[in-house]
């Protein structure tokens, strides 16, 4: 059964966190450009580092969105999380200038975002199952 609540909350959370990530990434790029203005070698290294941080943040945001989906969805959690990841990735690609062209790096980020959402939903399910599990027999004291 389709969980509209989980899908809408997952998409909303992912988009808001994605916008905050883009704001922070813009600040990071402006600071990088200001600090390494004339040094070509340093600028190339720092730029690669900045984009690595940006991609890691994108995948983390998708994983958090998958966790939100898992929190509010009872069945078919992975499919719901994949739908949220692909939808938010497609929205992100659609609002970019020239976003109508689907390139191989864009497609790989789209698929990686969907996979990260699934991983986030699985992690949320595992963590919530561990919280709800009864105490381990080792921790219990024998009763007299």
Protein Blocks (a to p, Z undefined) as FASTA:
>chain_A
ZZfklmmmmmmmmmmmmmmmmmmmmmmmmmmmmmmmmmmklmmmmmmmmmmmmmmmmmmm
mmmmmmmmmmmpcbhklmmmmmmmmmmmmmmmmmpghklpccfklmmmmmmmmmmmmmmm
mmmmmmmmmmmpccdfklpccdZZ
